[in-house]
């Protein structure tokens, strides 16, 4: 996965998570908070995922 594609995917995940949190706080729907938490978790796992292409010299 290229760096640009990965950054775009991570940015999309965090924006969707924030949108779900906002919708959940406006409507009081727990489902939006759960969805936001899952999207945020995916963001953090994607952010700290190690690349397989790196080689140690």
N, C-alpha and C positions, 0 to 999 in steps of 0.2 A: 504494500500500500504506500503510495507516495505521500510525502510530507504535507503537501497542499490538500490532498484529499482527506487525510487524517484530521487536519486542523478544521476543515470545513465540516466534517462529520461531528467532531467534538463540539464545535460552536453550535451546530444544529441541536445536538442533544441538550446542551445547557439552556438554550433558548426555549426549547420545548418543556424542559423541567420547570423553568421559571413561569412559563405560561400556565402550566398545570397548577402550580402553587397559587398563582394569582386567581385563577378560576375557582380553585377550591376555597380560597379565603372569601371570595365574593358570594359564592353559593352555599358554602358550608358542606359541600359534598366530600366525603372522605375518599371517594374513588379518585378524585383529582390529586389529593395529597399522596395517595399510594402511587399513582402513575408518576407524579413528580419525583417521588423518592426513588422509584425504579430507574427513571431516566437519569437522575443525578448519579446514582450508583454506576450506571453504564458509562457516564461521563468520566467519573473518577477512575474506574478500571481501565478505560481507554487511554486516559492521560498518563497513567503510570505503567502501561503495558510495555514490556521490553521488546525491542525490535530483534527479529531473528537474523537480520542481515549484518549486524555489527560484528566485527571481528576484533579481537584483542591482540595487539602487537606485542 
